[in-house]
Amino acid sequence: DKITEPAPTVPPPPTTTTIATTPPITTLQELGQHFEQRCEGSPRGALPEKYSGTQSSTSDKEDYGIISRDELVEALMDNGMENRQVLSKVMNTLSSQSCLIVDMGENSEHTRIMSNMWQATEHFFAEMNSETKDKVVIPEMGLAEGAGSKFAVIGYREYDDGDMQFLETRLERGPNGKLLPKEIENVIGSEHAQNVEQSTRMMTNIGRDVIRIVTAASLEEDFVEVSKKRISDTETDNDDDEEYQPQSISGLSFLDESKFEPTKEESVEQVTSQAETLGRQRASHAAFSLVRDLVDDGMQISEDEEFMNMSPHRLCRYTSHKTNPKNKRPAEELFGAHTDTSFVTIVPVAAVSGFETTVDDDGRWIRPEYMARLAWEAERRSKGLDTELNENDLTPPWHCRYVLVLPGEMMQLISRDYVQTCVHRVVAVTGGKSRLSAPVLLRCRPSAKLNVKRYFGGQNQDDDEGGESGTDCGVILRQADGMIMGDIHDALQG
């Protein structure tokens, strides 16, 4: 099909950063240290901001990119290319705001699933904070044997005298994998456990779509240039390479298409258009393959895979119990600034505010959940409906229709710095209501192998001196070629 939408505005890698590193960062270990330095250089202090009202560090007039779930689903078109308007929107938002808000719709099935998940989360923490909590049997957090990493954990743990409570859950591998640890079903019941399982898979699918779109966007320019060269030179050097025999999603062979030889009657514009089409199809195919092979969505794609999903669904409860009269801070940082060793982290918008992100050259904390609330209020006003509603005034509650997608460390690596990993934290109002959270951290398949030629077309030839951002993920990818993804994950962890 002919594409008539305008070409996307894919931003270049960031040119400013708070961390100036010389020489450039060119190893996985150095990259992991760089992420730590970004967190250490983030702003400090916290404000007691809520969803409504005027006291916010985020301007009500700021256009924070919100994309619908339907747009993400329909981004990959029948012709094997990504929709350029969706691609542009995702890339520009992630590059400028380091976070994407996904709207699943007011009365959609996705929103209902999220509402059920929140009920299960509330039930679990109500049990863990009840007078009979000593009778609750749940494994203490420890190594998740069978997940494929020494950093993978599973189970329950409390920190800071109960101010932070975490339950790390995972799914057994397979389309009908059960929620682990299995003891959670004894605490919340089988129905609630199934609701958590369902929400894990739903958020995983959202994350997979975003990863594919970002990867395709970061590859398009390279693949289009290669297609132009192949068309002009009628090159077929890869014809005998068994490892490089991709089939496009539209069913057309990229290699056969790349043999296209223009006749004298065909214009330069036609040749360029053909090259752009082939390049975009190849970029989408490579991105599709990367997500299928390297992102652990819990499905089994080889017989020797670990039995437990590497991507956890973490149920959290944050509370500020500070009552010391000398502590005059209205809010405090509970879970300090950090990044995630994931491709993306999907964070459901919660009933109680407190999740914050920052951009290096911005110098402030942003509350993307607040922006979701503003969007919801604007929609209500456009329909002449009330915006001053409490948590239980709507079924399902307003926040159940939104999730946040944060780029992780793996995303920065595979996008070759086009998208930076998101620095984020959790703050809480002193003595205020507890915040529940339930992020899914979409991580790598530990036993999968990184094949730069397969996923990047062998065109990952960034300047070895690195960019002004201080990192050179192109060089790092080439060094990591052939490594097991679990080793890459562990190297970034330190």
N, C-alpha and C positions, 0 to 999 in steps of 0.2 A: 504494500500500500504506500501511496505517496504521502510523505509527511509535510504538512503545510505550516505547522507551528514554528515560531521563530527559534533560532539557535539559542541554546542555554547560555547563561552567563555563569560559567563555572569559575569561582574565584581562585586565584593562584594561592600557593602555600602562604601562610602568614609571614609578613615581613618584619613584624615587631614582636618582642617578647621581653619579659622582665628578667630573663636569665640570659646573659651573654656568655657564651662558652667558646673558648679558643684553646686548642683546635676544635673543629666540629665534632659532634657526637657520632661515632661510627661503629659502636658495638652495642649489643643488647644490654650488657651490664651498664654501660654509660647511659643508655636511654632510660633504664630503670632509675638510675640516680638522678637524671634530669627531671623525671616526673616527681620525684621526692622534693627536689629543689623548687619546682613550681608550687608545690603545696606549701612549703615552708615560706615562700615569698608572697603568699596570698594575704589579703586583708584580715585583720583581727577585729574582735569586738562583735557584738550582736545587738539587734534592736527587736523589741517585742511587737513585731508586725503581725497583723492578722490578714484575713482575706479581704475584708471590706474596710472602708475608711480612707483617709487621705494620708496617713503616716506610712509612707512606703518609699523605699529607695528606688523603686522602679516606677517610672513615669506612666501614668494612666494613658498617655497619648502614644507611648511607644508601641510599634507594630511588632509584636513578638510572633514569629512564624508558627502558625497552627495549621496542621494538615489533617485531612480526614482519613479515616481508615480506608474508605473506598478508594481514595486517590492512590494510596500505597498498593492496594490490591490490583488496581487497573494500570499501574505504572508500566509493567512489562506488556507491551502490545503484541498482537498476533503476528506482526512482521519480525519479531525477534529483537526489537529495539526498545529502549526505555523511553517513555513519554518525556519529552524535553522540558515541558513546563513543570512537571513533578520533579524531575531531576534537578532543575535549576532551583526550585523552591527548597528542596531538602538541603542541597549543598550550600546555598547562601545562608540559610538559617543556622546550620551546624557550624559553618565557618565564622559567622559573626556572633552568634549567641551561645554556641557550644551546647545546645540542647534543642530538641525537637518536641513539640507538643502534638500528640495525636488525639484527635476527636473521634470517638467510636460511634457517636450518634446518641440522641436523647433516649430512644426506646429500643435500641438495637439488642440483638442477642449477646454481643460482646459486652455491652453495659450490664446486662443482667448477670452474666458470668462474673464480672468484676464485683458486682454487688454481693453475690453469694460468697465470693472469696473474702470480702471484708467481714462478713458475718462470721465466717469460720475463724478468721484472725482474732476478732473480738472475743469469740468464745474461748479460744486457746488462752489468751492472756488473762481473761477473767478467771479461768481455772488456776493459772499459775500465780495469781495474786489473791486467791481466796483464802479463807481461814483454814481450809482443808488441803492447801497446796502440798503439804508434806506427804500426802497420800498419792500425789500424782507421780507416776513412774514414767520418766522420759530419759533417754540416755544423755549423759553429759557430753558436751561438744568435744569431739576428738577426731582423729584421722579418719577420713572416709575411705576405707580400704575397698578398692574396686573402682575408684573414680579415676585413677591414673595420675595423680599428682600428690607429692608430699605436702602441698599446701591446701589440698581439698579437705574440708572438714564437714561433719554432720553432727546434729544433736543440739542440745540447749545449754545456754550459759548466760549468767548475769554479770554485769560489771558495775563498778562505782556504787556499791550498796543498792543495787537494783535500779539505778537510774537508766541503765541500758540493759535490755533483755533481748536475746536473739535466739531464734530457732532456725537452724540451717537444715533445709529439707532438699531432697533430690528425688528424681524419678528413676525407677528401674528402667533399663534400656528396653525399647520396643514400643509399638503403638499403643499397648494397653498397660504400660509399666505402672506399678503401684507407687504411692508416695512413701518415701523413706525419711526418717526411721518409722518402722511399722507401728511402733508404740503410740504414735500420734493419733492413730485411729481410736485407741482406748481413751484418749483425752477428749477429743472433739466429736467422735462418732464417724461412722462410715460415710454418711452423706456429706458432711463438712469436708472430710478428707478427699472425696471425689471432686468437690467444688474447687479445692486448692489444685488438684491435679489438672482439672480443666482449665483453670486460669493460667497455670504454668505453660501449658501448650499454646494457649491463645496469645500470651505475651511473647512467647518464643517466635511465633509466626510473624508478629509485628516486627520484632527485632531482625529476623531473617530478611524481610523485605527492605528494611532500611540499610542493612549491610550490603545487600546486592546493589541497591541504587547508588550508594556512595562508591562502591568498588567500580561499577561501570562508569561512573562519572570521572573517576580519577584515571581510568584507562583509555577513555575515548580519544583524546588528542593523540596519544601514541599510536593507537591502532588505526586511526584514520590516516596518519602519515605513512604507516607501513603499507596500507592498502593503496595509497596514491603511488608509492614506489613500485609496488607489484604490478599495478595496472600499466604504468608507464614503461616498465622494463619487462613486462610479462614474465616475472620471475616465478619459478615453481620449485625453489630449492628445498622446500619442506615436504615434497610429495612422497618421498620414501621414508619419512620419519614416522615410525609407528606411534611414537609417543605424542606426535602432534597431528592428529587426524580428527579435529573437532567437527561435530555436526551442529549447525545452527538450530536454535529453538524453532525456527520456522520450517525446518526440515531440509534446508538447502545447504549444500556443502560449502563452507567458506573457501576451501582450497579450490574447488571447481569455479566458484564465483571469481576468485582472485585471478583466474586465467583470462578474464575478460580482456580482449584486445580491441581497442577502439578503431573504427574505420576512419578513413580520411574525412568522411562527411560529418562525423560526430564532433561536436564542439568541445572546447576545453571545459565549459560549464557542465556538459553532460558527463565528462570523465570525472570531474571533481565531485559531482553529485553521486556517481556510482561509488567512488572511493569512500565518501562519507557514509553512505549506506552500509557498505561492507565493513568499514571500521567500527561503526556503531553496533552492528550485529555481533561482530567478534568480541567487542568489549562487554556486551550484555551476556554473551555465552560464557566468557571467561569468568565474569562475576557470578553467574548462576552456578558454574562448576565449583568455584571457590567456596561459596556458601554451603553447597551440598557436601563437599568433601571435608572442609576444615572447621565449620561451625557445629558445635555439639548441640543438636536439637533434641537429643534423646532417642532418635531413630537409629537402628542398626544398619550399617552399610557394609560391614565386613564381619567375618566370623570371629576374628580375634580381638574384637573390641571389648572394653571393660563393661561389666554388667550394670554399672551405675553411671548415670548422667553426670558429666563434669560441670554442667551449668546449674547452680543452685537457685532455689527460690527461698529467699530469706525473709522470715517473719520477724518484725522488730517492734519494740515498744520503747519510746524515749520519754523520760519524765525528769523534770528538775525539782528535786526535793529540798533545795537549799532554803533554809529558814534562818540562817545566821543574820542577825540584824546589822552586822557590819558589812554584809554583802548587799550593796545598794544597786547592783546591776539588775535591771528589769528582765534581762534575758541572758542566757549563757550558751556557749558552744559546747554541745554534748559529744558529738562525733566530729572530730576535727577535720580540717581540709585534707582530702585524699583523692586519689584516682583509682580506677578499677582495672585489674588485669583481665579485661573482657573485650570482646568486639564491641558490644553495646551493653548497657544496663538499662532495663526497662523498669521505670518507677511509677506505679499507679499514684495518681494524685490523691492525697489523703484528706480526711475531714478536718484535721488540725494542721495548720500551716507550720513550716519550720525547715523545709528543704531549700537549700540555696546553692547557686552555682556562681562562678566568677570567670571572667575573661581577662587574660593577662594584661592587655593594654587598657582595660577599663577602670581598674582600681576600685571596684565596688562589688557587693554581692547582689545577685538578682534572684528573685523568687518566681520561678516559672509557674508554680502552682497558682500564684496570685494572678498571673497573666491568663491562666486558664479560667479563673473565676471571673475576671473582667470580660473575657469573651462570652462566657455563659450569661453574665448580667446583660451584656449588650444584646444578645439574642433575645433574652426575655423582654427587654424594653421594646425591641422592635415588634414584638407580638402583643405589646400592651399588658404584659404579665408582671407580677410582683417580683422584685429582686431581693427583698429583705426576708429571706427564708432561713429557718434553722435546719440543722442536719436531718431531722426526721420529718420535715414538712413535705418531702417529695419521696416517691418510691419508683425507681431507686434514687438514692441521694444524688445531688448534682455532680459530685466529684467522681462518681463511678464511670462516667463516660470519657474520662481523660487519662492518658498515660504519658509519661515523659520518656524520651529515648536519649540516653547520654552516650556519646562516643567514649569507648574505652581505650586502653593502651594499644591493644591489638588493632583497633581501627586506625589509629594514627600510623601504625607501622604499615598496614596493607594499603592505605591510601597515599602513602609516601608523603606525609605531612600536609596533604590537602585539607584534612580535618584533624584538629588537635583534640587530644583526650580531655575530657571534662573534669575540672577540679570542682569538687562539691563538698558540702558539709551538712550537718543537722544542728539546728539551734532550738532552744525551748524557752518559753516564758517561765521565769522563776515562780515556782508554786502554781503554775498553770496546768491546764488539762494535758494529759498524756497524748503523745503523737504515736499513732500506729503507722507502720510502713511495711511494704511487702515487695521489694524489688526482685527481679529475675536478672542474674548476671550471666549473659550469654557468652560462654567461653569456648575454647577450642576443643576439638577432638584430640585427646592426648596422644593417641597412637598414629594419627594422620601425619603425612610427610609433606613439608613445604616444597613445591616444585615451581620454581620461578618461571620456567619456560611455559609450563602449562597454564598458569594463572595470569602471568604478566606478558606473555608472548615473547619473552626474551628481549623486550624493549625497555627494560628497567635500567636505563643508562643515565641516571641523574649525575650531575656534576659532583665529582668525588670530593670537592672542597666544601660541600654542604651549602645550605642556604642561610639567609640572614636569620632564620629562626633558631639556628644553633644546632639543628639536627640534620642528619642525612639518612632518612629511612630507606632511600634507594640503595645506598651502599650497604646498610645493615641487612636488607632483604637478600642481596646477593651473597653476603657472608653466611646468611642463615639457610641458603638453598640446600635442600636435602636433609635439613634437621627435622627431628620429630617435634610436632607442635607442643607436646607436653614439656619438652626441654626448653623451647622458646618461652613458654609461659613461666616456667620456673626461673629462667635467667632474668626475666623482667622483675620477678619478685625479689631477686637478690639471693 
